[in-house]
Amino acid sequence: MTGTDSGAPAKTSKAGRNLPAAIAVGVGLGGMAIGLLLFAPKGWLALLGASIAMATHEVIRRLREHGYVIPVLPLMLGGQAMIWLAWPWGVAGTLGAFGATVVTAMVWRLVGQGLNEQPVNYLRDISASVLLATWVPLFASFSSLLIFQENGGVRVFTVIVTVVFADTGGYTAGVLLGKHPMAPAISPKKSWEGLAGSLLFGITAAVLSVIFLLHKPAWVGVPLGLMLVITGVLGDLIESQVKRDMGIKDMGTLLPGHGGMMDRIDAMLPSAVVGWIVLTLLA
């Protein structure tokens, strides 16, 4: 038999991903996000809402596979409310939606099986539900709040490009130089050399973005870049530990080369919080 074996698996990178597919998906998503942020900032809410709905559903599905009883409707609708209510009411709208989501989820899980049947594992399920409501839609909604500030599209773009460059620097340094594991019990492929690459690329991207896009002093980019790198790495480690607890590699399979939507935005979620804080206070 001659020719190429069509059933051969796709080549993967040292980081364990289908690199060509990952690059294609990353470029496509990045182009869409950049276009919205720079030319139609309020359209960001639609993209963010769709992404968060998919990520939330992925985590819910995985939790339910492991026996958790999660109030699906309150979390899905509440997540959208956290994002969209930032439009008319800002912080009050987002925090109000978060509080209403948590209360509704608590009551929903309590009475979901009827008042004559005692809930089982109520504390476990509600703890997971509140974590999910905080981790995904609430954290993401900080970019909704940022979009309505002066030059909001550019501000959100600054946060995203810093995290992306930090991730790129970490990946490059980790693949080429990585020898000393940073957190082998959680994510074996993370290295201290990768963290150094993330810091170099991330802080550089933040400083340049602050100077040329936000027209602010260069020093503002230093704490911004530093904090975004730290929260981005921690966000990735947090999701890695959650997946390790559940014995899975990816939250989903939606994005070729990346896994699920949650696997793509894990570093972005806590970074949105830090980006909003730093840029609100300093820029």
Backbone bond lengths (Angstrom), bond angles and torsions (degrees), N, CA, C in turn:
res aa  C-N    CA-C-N  psi(-1)  N-CA   C-N-CA  omega(-1)  CA-C   N-CA-C  phi
1 M - - - 1.474 - - 1.517 108.52 -
2 T 1.325 116.34 128.63 1.456 120.63 -178.86 1.511 110.24 -113.53
3 G 1.356 114.42 172.74 1.465 118.97 177.39 1.518 110.73 94.83
4 T 1.324 114.30 -178.66 1.464 121.36 -177.65 1.507 109.99 -87.78
5 D 1.299 116.75 139.12 1.458 121.43 177.38 1.516 109.31 -73.29
6 S 1.335 116.71 108.92 1.468 120.66 -176.32 1.515 112.22 -68.77
7 G 1.322 116.63 -16.24 1.459 118.75 -179.36 1.508 113.86 -90.56
8 A 1.328 117.82 4.41 1.463 120.76 -179.16 1.512 110.08 -66.83
9 P 1.315 117.94 140.17 1.457 120.27 -179.99 1.516 111.87 -67.67
10 A 1.325 115.44 151.99 1.462 120.30 178.92 1.522 109.67 -64.31
11 K 1.329 115.22 143.42 1.453 119.78 179.11 1.516 110.00 -65.70
12 T 1.318 114.60 140.03 1.447 119.60 179.09 1.512 110.04 -116.22
13 S 1.317 114.88 158.89 1.450 120.47 178.70 1.520 109.52 -81.84
14 K 1.332 115.15 175.34 1.460 119.83 176.24 1.518 111.43 -60.45
15 A 1.346 115.91 -26.53 1.469 120.15 179.12 1.515 112.20 -81.78
16 G 1.351 118.34 1.14 1.450 121.14 174.66 1.509 114.86 87.38
17 R 1.322 119.09 21.71 1.452 122.65 -178.11 1.515 110.78 -122.11
18 N 1.335 115.89 156.53 1.459 122.44 171.03 1.519 106.43 -76.00
19 L 1.324 116.58 96.60 1.460 121.07 -169.22 1.528 113.56 -62.62
20 P 1.355 120.71 -46.17 1.469 119.38 178.83 1.527 113.02 -59.11
21 A 1.338 116.39 -42.76 1.463 119.91 178.84 1.524 110.63 -65.70
22 A 1.341 116.00 -40.72 1.463 119.91 179.88 1.526 111.22 -62.11
23 I 1.348 115.75 -42.48 1.464 119.64 179.78 1.521 110.90 -64.92
24 A 1.333 117.33 -43.95 1.470 121.10 -179.45 1.520 111.14 -61.36
25 V 1.328 116.60 -45.85 1.464 119.94 179.77 1.524 110.50 -65.98
26 G 1.337 116.49 -42.87 1.457 119.75 -179.77 1.517 112.76 -61.96
27 V 1.331 116.66 -41.90 1.469 120.67 178.63 1.531 110.60 -65.32
28 G 1.331 116.44 -41.41 1.458 119.56 179.82 1.516 112.57 -63.74
29 L 1.327 116.42 -48.09 1.463 120.20 178.89 1.521 111.17 -64.95
30 G 1.340 115.70 -41.70 1.455 119.38 179.88 1.511 112.72 -63.04
31 G 1.330 116.37 -42.37 1.459 119.83 178.75 1.520 112.20 -62.16
32 M 1.328 116.06 -41.58 1.464 119.68 178.46 1.531 111.15 -63.46
33 A 1.328 115.95 -44.82 1.460 119.97 -179.01 1.524 111.38 -64.32
34 I 1.336 116.98 -44.19 1.467 120.72 -179.61 1.524 110.84 -62.47
35 G 1.326 116.37 -43.99 1.461 119.62 179.46 1.511 112.38 -58.82
36 L 1.333 116.91 -44.83 1.459 120.29 179.82 1.524 111.46 -67.25
37 L 1.313 117.35 -45.81 1.460 120.51 -175.27 1.522 112.47 -64.95
38 L 1.323 116.94 -37.05 1.457 120.03 -175.58 1.528 113.37 -88.88
39 F 1.340 117.31 -26.79 1.464 119.31 -173.85 1.532 114.53 -119.55
40 A 1.318 117.93 -19.95 1.471 120.86 178.67 1.524 108.75 -149.08
41 P 1.338 117.00 69.45 1.471 120.83 -171.02 1.524 114.76 -54.21
42 K 1.322 117.85 -38.70 1.468 118.81 -178.36 1.525 111.93 -69.04
43 G 1.340 116.25 -20.69 1.453 119.41 174.32 1.515 112.18 -66.06
44 W 1.326 116.72 -17.03 1.453 121.30 176.71 1.522 111.44 -58.00
45 L 1.345 116.33 -33.63 1.457 119.80 -178.90 1.525 111.26 -61.29
46 A 1.329 117.08 -38.79 1.466 120.44 -179.97 1.523 110.71 -66.01
47 L 1.336 117.19 -45.73 1.462 120.54 178.75 1.523 110.39 -64.78
48 L 1.322 116.45 -42.42 1.462 120.66 179.48 1.526 110.51 -63.91
49 G 1.341 116.69 -43.68 1.453 120.19 -179.74 1.516 111.97 -61.23
50 A 1.333 116.90 -43.30 1.465 120.35 179.40 1.527 110.99 -65.88
51 S 1.322 116.85 -42.71 1.468 120.72 -178.91 1.522 111.23 -64.26
52 I 1.329 116.28 -42.33 1.459 119.91 -178.27 1.522 110.96 -69.94
53 A 1.320 117.02 -35.39 1.469 119.23 176.31 1.526 110.50 -61.94
54 M 1.338 116.67 -43.15 1.466 120.05 179.44 1.526 111.26 -66.70
55 A 1.327 116.93 -44.03 1.467 120.20 -179.15 1.529 110.89 -64.27
56 T 1.333 116.64 -42.95 1.466 120.46 179.33 1.517 110.67 -62.10
57 H 1.324 116.69 -43.55 1.466 120.59 179.62 1.528 111.09 -63.11
58 E 1.338 117.29 -38.90 1.464 120.40 178.41 1.526 111.59 -60.23
59 V 1.338 116.38 -46.20 1.462 119.66 -178.55 1.524 110.60 -67.82
60 I 1.337 117.27 -42.03 1.463 120.51 177.98 1.525 110.45 -58.60
61 R 1.330 116.09 -45.58 1.467 119.84 -178.57 1.524 111.05 -61.06
62 R 1.326 116.39 -43.11 1.459 120.05 179.57 1.533 110.92 -65.11
63 L 1.321 117.40 -41.61 1.458 120.47 179.13 1.524 111.24 -64.56
64 R 1.320 116.58 -41.42 1.458 120.28 179.54 1.525 110.93 -66.28
65 E 1.331 117.53 -32.87 1.465 120.38 175.32 1.523 111.87 -62.09
66 H 1.331 116.29 -25.40 1.459 120.93 -178.90 1.530 112.16 -102.39
67 G 1.311 116.54 19.70 1.459 120.65 171.45 1.508 116.61 92.99
68 Y 1.335 118.70 -1.82 1.453 120.67 178.00 1.523 109.74 -73.33
69 V 1.331 115.61 142.44 1.465 121.07 174.39 1.528 106.46 -105.14
70 I 1.321 116.12 102.31 1.465 122.40 -172.89 1.528 109.73 -107.32
71 P 1.338 117.77 131.00 1.477 120.54 176.52 1.537 110.25 -69.06
72 V 1.303 116.96 97.45 1.461 121.31 -170.77 1.527 111.72 -68.10
73 L 1.311 117.35 -53.73 1.460 120.60 -173.97 1.532 112.84 -60.89
74 P 1.339 119.84 -47.03 1.469 118.62 177.42 1.522 113.21 -58.11
75 L 1.342 117.77 -39.38 1.463 120.05 -178.31 1.525 111.63 -72.62
76 M 1.327 117.41 -39.60 1.456 119.55 -179.77 1.530 111.28 -68.34
77 L 1.328 117.30 -47.73 1.465 120.36 -179.69 1.521 111.50 -71.89
78 G 1.325 116.13 -39.80 1.464 119.45 179.28 1.511 112.37 -63.85
79 G 1.336 116.40 -36.48 1.456 119.70 177.75 1.518 111.91 -62.13
80 Q 1.326 116.52 -41.59 1.465 119.65 177.59 1.523 111.15 -66.02
81 A 1.322 116.30 -37.53 1.464 119.71 179.22 1.525 111.34 -63.69
82 M 1.338 117.18 -40.13 1.470 119.83 178.91 1.520 111.52 -59.34
83 I 1.319 116.46 -37.77 1.463 120.62 -178.03 1.523 111.48 -77.16
84 W 1.322 116.73 -50.14 1.464 120.32 -171.46 1.531 113.34 -77.53
85 L 1.331 118.52 -29.20 1.461 119.72 -179.03 1.523 112.40 -74.41
86 A 1.342 116.69 -8.02 1.464 119.07 171.25 1.522 110.87 -66.65
87 W 1.345 116.96 -22.69 1.466 121.00 -178.04 1.524 111.53 -64.56
88 P 1.364 118.32 -56.35 1.466 116.05 -179.01 1.526 114.60 -85.65
89 W 1.347 118.36 -27.96 1.461 119.69 -168.80 1.516 115.29 -123.78
90 G 1.319 119.35 3.64 1.454 121.59 174.57 1.516 113.49 60.47
91 V 1.342 115.55 -137.48 1.466 121.25 -176.52 1.522 111.16 -59.42
92 A 1.336 117.21 -40.87 1.467 120.35 -179.19 1.527 111.01 -60.91
93 G 1.320 117.41 -40.76 1.455 120.56 179.24 1.516 112.19 -65.23
94 T 1.328 116.35 -44.34 1.468 120.44 -179.13 1.520 111.55 -66.15
95 L 1.336 117.68 -48.38 1.459 120.18 -178.64 1.525 111.28 -68.13
96 G 1.325 117.22 -36.16 1.460 119.84 175.90 1.516 111.89 -62.40
97 A 1.330 116.33 -42.22 1.461 120.55 178.44 1.526 111.08 -65.45
98 F 1.339 117.20 -38.57 1.460 120.56 178.05 1.531 110.70 -63.22
99 G 1.336 116.27 -47.61 1.462 119.48 179.06 1.518 112.05 -60.43
100 A 1.332 116.53 -43.17 1.460 120.21 179.38 1.526 111.10 -64.81
101 T 1.322 116.88 -36.52 1.470 120.64 178.56 1.518 111.13 -63.59
102 V 1.332 116.85 -45.46 1.464 120.50 -179.08 1.526 110.84 -64.62
103 V 1.336 117.23 -46.12 1.470 120.41 179.84 1.525 110.59 -60.88
104 T 1.330 116.28 -45.79 1.464 120.34 -179.31 1.526 111.28 -62.85
105 A 1.326 117.17 -41.31 1.460 120.54 179.25 1.526 110.97 -64.07
106 M 1.328 117.50 -40.33 1.459 120.98 179.58 1.520 111.38 -62.86
107 V 1.330 116.03 -45.17 1.466 120.23 -179.95 1.519 110.69 -69.86
108 W 1.343 115.92 -41.09 1.470 121.72 -178.95 1.530 110.88 -58.63
109 R 1.320 115.64 -45.61 1.473 119.15 179.97 1.521 110.91 -69.55
110 L 1.331 117.77 -31.70 1.463 121.75 -178.10 1.523 112.29 -68.35
111 V 1.345 116.21 -42.28 1.467 120.12 -173.49 1.521 112.51 -108.57
112 G 1.326 117.06 3.29 1.458 119.97 -174.15 1.511 113.97 -61.72
113 Q 1.331 118.09 -28.07 1.458 121.98 179.72 1.522 112.28 -102.03
114 G 1.336 115.30 11.52 1.463 119.79 179.63 1.517 111.57 95.80
115 L 1.324 115.75 153.21 1.458 121.10 -175.93 1.529 112.49 -75.91
116 N 1.314 117.36 -14.33 1.458 120.38 -178.84 1.527 113.12 -90.77
117 E 1.342 116.54 -1.81 1.463 120.67 -178.82 1.522 109.40 -122.14
118 Q 1.331 116.22 125.52 1.457 120.63 -178.60 1.519 111.00 -73.17
119 P 1.341 118.09 128.89 1.470 120.17 178.73 1.531 111.02 -63.13
120 V 1.304 115.86 144.10 1.466 122.44 177.18 1.529 108.32 -108.76
121 N 1.329 116.99 136.87 1.474 123.00 -179.28 1.536 111.72 58.65
122 Y 1.322 115.88 37.85 1.467 120.04 -178.24 1.527 111.47 -61.71
123 L 1.331 117.27 -47.71 1.466 120.67 -177.74 1.520 110.78 -61.52
124 R 1.331 117.62 -43.56 1.465 121.58 179.37 1.521 110.69 -60.52
125 D 1.321 116.91 -47.46 1.458 120.74 -175.41 1.524 112.16 -68.74
126 I 1.324 117.35 -39.78 1.465 119.91 179.80 1.525 110.71 -71.51
127 S 1.326 116.78 -36.77 1.469 119.05 176.43 1.523 110.37 -59.80
128 A 1.331 116.52 -44.44 1.464 120.29 178.33 1.528 111.00 -65.62
129 S 1.323 117.09 -37.17 1.469 120.78 -179.26 1.525 111.32 -66.75
130 V 1.326 116.73 -43.76 1.468 120.55 179.40 1.529 110.18 -67.16
131 L 1.334 116.87 -39.82 1.468 119.91 175.58 1.519 110.20 -59.08
132 L 1.313 117.17 -46.01 1.460 120.64 -179.12 1.521 111.69 -63.64
133 A 1.337 117.22 -44.12 1.466 121.05 179.58 1.523 111.50 -61.35
134 T 1.324 116.40 -33.78 1.466 120.99 179.34 1.517 111.28 -78.98
135 W 1.297 115.38 -48.21 1.465 123.38 -172.28 1.519 112.65 -64.33
136 V 1.330 117.39 -40.39 1.464 118.83 -173.73 1.532 111.90 -101.97
137 P 1.327 121.41 -73.45 1.472 117.94 -173.34 1.528 114.56 -69.86
138 L 1.346 117.88 -39.02 1.471 117.72 -178.47 1.515 110.90 -65.73
139 F 1.329 117.33 -48.17 1.464 119.26 178.27 1.528 110.99 -59.15
140 A 1.330 117.02 -43.35 1.467 120.48 -179.22 1.518 111.98 -64.19
141 S 1.326 117.00 -32.02 1.465 120.11 -176.25 1.525 112.66 -66.58
142 F 1.343 117.55 -15.72 1.468 118.60 176.29 1.531 111.04 -66.12
143 S 1.327 118.00 -26.18 1.464 118.81 174.11 1.521 110.24 -75.56
144 S 1.341 117.74 -26.61 1.473 120.13 171.96 1.517 110.28 -64.50
145 L 1.328 115.37 -43.24 1.465 119.23 178.99 1.524 110.81 -64.75
146 L 1.319 116.68 -37.82 1.465 120.98 -177.96 1.525 111.73 -68.33
147 I 1.324 116.93 -31.78 1.465 120.66 -175.55 1.523 112.10 -65.67
148 F 1.345 116.84 -23.05 1.462 119.90 -177.58 1.521 113.02 -95.00
149 Q 1.319 117.13 4.25 1.455 119.91 171.20 1.530 109.65 -79.94
150 E 1.324 116.37 172.25 1.460 120.34 176.37 1.529 109.53 -59.67
151 N 1.353 115.23 132.12 1.476 120.24 -175.45 1.527 111.11 53.99
152 G 1.342 114.98 42.41 1.459 120.18 -174.09 1.516 113.54 -60.22
153 G 1.338 117.42 -39.69 1.454 119.65 179.30 1.515 112.09 -60.96
154 V 1.325 115.73 -41.59 1.469 120.38 179.05 1.526 110.62 -68.34
155 R 1.325 116.98 -35.11 1.465 120.39 178.98 1.531 111.19 -64.62
156 V 1.321 115.84 -46.12 1.459 119.21 178.09 1.523 110.26 -64.65
157 F 1.329 116.30 -40.58 1.463 120.54 177.55 1.527 110.96 -59.65
158 T 1.336 116.78 -39.96 1.461 121.18 179.29 1.524 111.00 -61.06
159 V 1.322 115.89 -43.50 1.462 119.79 178.71 1.529 110.33 -63.29
160 I 1.334 116.30 -46.86 1.463 120.32 -176.63 1.522 111.40 -65.32
161 V 1.332 116.84 -46.32 1.469 118.99 -176.52 1.523 110.80 -65.52
162 T 1.342 117.03 -32.99 1.466 119.61 177.15 1.530 110.89 -65.44
163 V 1.333 116.36 -44.89 1.470 120.12 179.90 1.524 110.60 -65.58
164 V 1.336 116.67 -40.37 1.467 120.41 -179.71 1.521 110.52 -64.79
165 F 1.329 117.09 -45.71 1.464 119.61 179.74 1.532 110.82 -66.48
166 A 1.330 117.20 -36.97 1.466 119.93 176.59 1.523 110.38 -62.80
167 D 1.327 116.75 -41.90 1.457 120.78 178.48 1.530 110.73 -64.70
168 T 1.345 115.61 -40.75 1.465 120.07 178.52 1.522 111.30 -64.28
169 G 1.332 115.99 -44.82 1.455 119.87 178.48 1.515 112.29 -63.60
170 G 1.331 116.23 -39.44 1.452 120.15 178.35 1.520 112.04 -66.17
171 Y 1.342 115.39 -41.43 1.474 119.78 178.96 1.532 110.60 -64.12
172 T 1.340 116.22 -46.63 1.462 120.76 -177.47 1.532 111.83 -63.11
173 A 1.327 115.29 -49.75 1.469 118.90 -179.34 1.521 111.19 -66.39
174 G 1.338 115.91 -36.41 1.460 119.16 179.77 1.515 112.57 -65.38
175 V 1.338 116.38 -42.41 1.464 120.79 -179.57 1.522 111.01 -69.50
176 L 1.338 117.19 -43.28 1.461 120.70 -174.54 1.528 113.62 -82.80
177 L 1.332 116.26 -34.52 1.464 118.87 -170.93 1.519 114.51 -124.08
178 G 1.335 116.84 -11.36 1.454 120.04 -171.48 1.521 114.85 -61.00
179 K 1.324 116.15 117.23 1.463 121.62 178.84 1.528 112.32 -132.87
180 H 1.323 117.04 -20.44 1.457 120.45 -174.97 1.535 109.84 -115.22
181 P 1.330 117.54 105.18 1.478 121.05 -177.92 1.519 111.38 -59.31
182 M 1.314 115.87 139.46 1.455 121.14 -179.36 1.524 111.29 -90.51
183 A 1.329 116.81 -44.92 1.470 121.40 -179.85 1.527 108.47 -142.97
184 P 1.334 116.69 69.65 1.469 119.82 -172.78 1.515 114.17 -61.47
185 A 1.322 118.25 -27.49 1.455 120.37 -179.62 1.521 112.12 -73.23
186 I 1.334 116.97 -20.59 1.466 120.83 -177.59 1.513 110.91 -106.89
187 S 1.345 116.68 -52.44 1.463 121.77 -178.21 1.526 108.40 -138.51
188 P 1.326 118.34 94.81 1.463 121.61 -172.92 1.524 114.93 -59.29
189 K 1.343 118.01 -24.62 1.463 120.21 -176.54 1.529 113.17 -84.73
190 K 1.319 117.86 -10.42 1.461 120.63 177.30 1.528 109.47 -74.83
191 S 1.339 116.17 133.90 1.463 120.20 179.84 1.520 109.99 -131.38
192 W 1.329 115.09 160.93 1.462 120.00 176.54 1.525 110.70 -67.32
193 E 1.323 116.59 -32.41 1.467 119.71 176.07 1.531 109.74 -64.93
194 G 1.337 116.35 -38.09 1.459 120.06 176.20 1.511 112.02 -63.68
195 L 1.334 116.57 -39.87 1.471 120.23 177.49 1.526 110.26 -62.65
196 A 1.328 117.41 -41.02 1.469 120.27 177.77 1.523 110.61 -61.27
197 G 1.339 116.70 -41.24 1.462 119.86 176.77 1.511 112.10 -64.02
198 S 1.324 116.47 -38.68 1.460 120.73 177.58 1.528 111.03 -62.93
199 L 1.315 116.46 -43.53 1.467 120.27 179.70 1.524 111.30 -63.57
200 L 1.329 116.78 -43.53 1.461 120.56 -179.46 1.522 111.10 -62.87
201 F 1.322 116.80 -51.76 1.463 121.07 -177.42 1.529 111.31 -69.74
202 G 1.331 116.55 -42.26 1.458 120.15 -175.50 1.520 112.95 -66.78
203 I 1.331 117.01 -48.02 1.462 120.07 -179.35 1.521 110.45 -66.11
204 T 1.331 117.45 -38.92 1.467 120.31 176.97 1.513 111.15 -60.88
205 A 1.335 116.99 -45.73 1.468 120.51 179.27 1.516 111.33 -63.23
206 A 1.336 116.96 -40.03 1.460 120.41 -179.50 1.528 111.42 -65.88
207 V 1.323 116.71 -44.68 1.472 120.40 -179.48 1.526 110.67 -63.00
208 L 1.324 117.50 -46.33 1.466 120.71 -179.98 1.523 111.49 -64.24
209 S 1.336 116.81 -39.08 1.466 120.09 179.32 1.522 111.05 -66.49
210 V 1.318 116.09 -42.10 1.463 120.08 179.93 1.531 110.73 -63.27
211 I 1.322 116.85 -40.30 1.471 120.60 -178.28 1.525 111.49 -71.07
212 F 1.327 116.54 -51.97 1.464 120.34 -168.41 1.532 114.08 -93.19
213 L 1.315 118.31 -21.38 1.464 120.51 -179.38 1.526 112.63 -104.61
214 L 1.329 116.36 -42.55 1.464 119.92 -178.81 1.526 112.75 -96.05
215 H 1.328 116.44 -13.05 1.480 121.81 178.88 1.536 111.07 56.40
216 K 1.308 114.58 45.32 1.460 122.37 177.66 1.526 108.98 -115.68
217 P 1.347 117.69 166.21 1.472 119.80 179.36 1.528 111.82 -58.90
218 A 1.320 115.73 146.53 1.462 121.09 -176.48 1.518 112.44 -60.01
219 W 1.343 117.37 -32.79 1.459 119.53 -175.46 1.521 112.22 -63.12
220 V 1.345 117.80 -24.86 1.467 120.42 178.68 1.533 110.40 -61.29
221 G 1.331 116.20 -32.68 1.457 119.74 -178.72 1.520 113.93 -69.26
222 V 1.343 117.23 -21.83 1.469 119.62 -177.52 1.531 111.42 -69.00
223 P 1.362 119.18 -56.36 1.469 117.15 177.09 1.528 112.33 -65.18
224 L 1.331 116.99 -32.66 1.461 119.43 178.03 1.526 110.55 -62.26
225 G 1.337 116.36 -51.10 1.459 120.14 -179.68 1.514 112.15 -63.29
226 L 1.322 117.04 -43.35 1.463 121.21 -178.72 1.529 110.57 -60.99
227 M 1.326 117.08 -48.15 1.456 120.69 -177.59 1.528 111.67 -68.28
228 L 1.325 116.94 -37.13 1.464 119.22 179.58 1.524 111.54 -68.69
229 V 1.319 116.98 -36.78 1.470 119.84 176.66 1.530 109.88 -63.91
230 I 1.322 116.40 -46.92 1.470 120.08 -178.16 1.522 111.01 -62.46
231 T 1.340 116.70 -47.86 1.465 118.58 -177.87 1.526 111.57 -70.21
232 G 1.342 116.51 -31.69 1.457 119.00 177.45 1.519 111.67 -64.42
233 V 1.336 116.21 -45.75 1.465 120.75 178.41 1.522 110.62 -64.07
234 L 1.337 117.00 -43.95 1.461 120.37 179.44 1.526 111.54 -65.10
235 G 1.338 116.72 -36.90 1.458 119.75 177.26 1.513 111.72 -61.86
236 D 1.319 115.92 -39.93 1.461 120.70 177.77 1.528 110.88 -66.98
237 L 1.321 116.73 -41.07 1.460 120.52 179.37 1.524 111.29 -67.10
238 I 1.327 116.99 -37.28 1.465 120.30 179.27 1.525 110.17 -62.09
239 E 1.338 115.88 -47.38 1.464 117.05 179.92 1.525 110.80 -65.80
240 S 1.339 117.43 -36.46 1.459 120.47 177.73 1.526 111.04 -59.63
241 Q 1.334 116.61 -40.91 1.456 119.61 179.96 1.527 111.45 -69.20
242 V 1.334 116.72 -39.73 1.470 119.59 177.01 1.523 110.09 -60.60
243 K 1.332 116.40 -44.93 1.465 119.63 178.87 1.525 111.05 -66.25
244 R 1.322 117.29 -36.15 1.463 120.19 177.70 1.527 110.32 -64.28
245 D 1.325 116.84 -40.35 1.466 120.22 176.69 1.523 111.46 -58.44
246 M 1.339 116.04 -35.95 1.457 120.10 -177.18 1.524 112.89 -93.54
247 G 1.344 116.63 -3.83 1.453 120.29 177.62 1.515 114.25 68.99
248 I 1.345 117.44 37.54 1.461 121.97 -178.96 1.524 109.56 -125.48
249 K 1.328 115.90 159.14 1.465 121.36 179.04 1.522 111.30 -91.42
250 D 1.335 116.61 -43.37 1.462 122.14 -178.45 1.522 109.68 -131.07
251 M 1.331 116.19 153.67 1.459 120.38 175.41 1.522 111.41 -72.21
252 G 1.338 116.55 -29.39 1.462 120.07 -178.52 1.510 110.81 -157.60
253 T 1.322 115.37 -171.04 1.474 121.33 -178.43 1.521 111.36 -130.61
254 L 1.320 117.24 18.25 1.460 121.51 -172.99 1.519 112.83 -64.58
255 L 1.335 117.54 -40.90 1.458 122.09 -172.04 1.520 110.55 -109.81
256 P 1.329 118.99 110.93 1.467 121.24 -179.99 1.525 111.82 -56.54
257 G 1.321 115.88 132.13 1.454 120.26 179.65 1.508 114.24 84.33
258 H 1.333 117.11 -9.67 1.460 120.90 -178.27 1.520 113.24 -122.66
259 G 1.326 117.17 -22.65 1.456 120.04 -172.33 1.509 109.72 96.44
260 G 1.321 117.08 -129.48 1.455 121.53 178.97 1.513 111.76 -96.97
261 M 1.325 115.68 177.26 1.464 120.38 176.82 1.523 110.53 -60.52
262 M 1.326 116.80 -39.52 1.459 120.10 -179.60 1.525 111.29 -63.70
263 D 1.330 116.81 -34.05 1.458 120.20 178.14 1.529 111.64 -67.88
264 R 1.329 117.15 -24.87 1.461 121.54 -179.29 1.526 111.77 -83.35
265 I 1.355 117.72 -32.82 1.468 119.84 -171.47 1.523 112.70 -107.94
266 D 1.339 118.24 8.95 1.462 119.42 -175.62 1.526 112.83 -58.36
267 A 1.332 117.40 -39.07 1.465 120.13 179.06 1.524 111.99 -75.88
268 M 1.329 116.68 -27.48 1.461 121.21 -177.31 1.528 112.58 -71.32
269 L 1.326 117.31 -31.09 1.464 119.91 -171.21 1.532 112.83 -63.46
270 P 1.337 119.60 -58.75 1.471 117.35 177.54 1.525 112.22 -67.81
271 S 1.329 117.25 -25.78 1.462 120.11 178.16 1.524 111.80 -66.34
272 A 1.330 116.91 -31.02 1.471 119.95 177.22 1.526 110.47 -62.69
273 V 1.322 116.35 -38.32 1.468 120.70 178.70 1.522 110.21 -64.20
274 V 1.328 116.04 -50.80 1.462 121.04 -178.22 1.524 110.98 -65.26
275 G 1.336 117.12 -40.35 1.453 120.22 178.37 1.512 112.07 -59.50
276 W 1.334 116.38 -43.48 1.469 120.61 178.42 1.530 110.57 -63.07
277 I 1.330 117.22 -44.42 1.473 120.59 -178.63 1.531 111.05 -62.68
278 V 1.324 117.16 -51.23 1.467 120.69 -175.12 1.518 111.11 -65.85
279 L 1.329 117.24 -46.62 1.461 119.86 -177.35 1.527 112.23 -70.89
280 T 1.322 116.92 -31.49 1.474 119.19 176.29 1.511 111.73 -68.56
281 L 1.323 116.66 -39.59 1.459 120.76 -177.40 1.522 113.81 -80.98
282 L 1.337 117.09 -35.35 1.457 120.49 -170.66 1.523 114.66 -110.03
283 A 1.329 118.14 -18.40 1.453 119.08 -174.84 1.514 111.88 -133.48
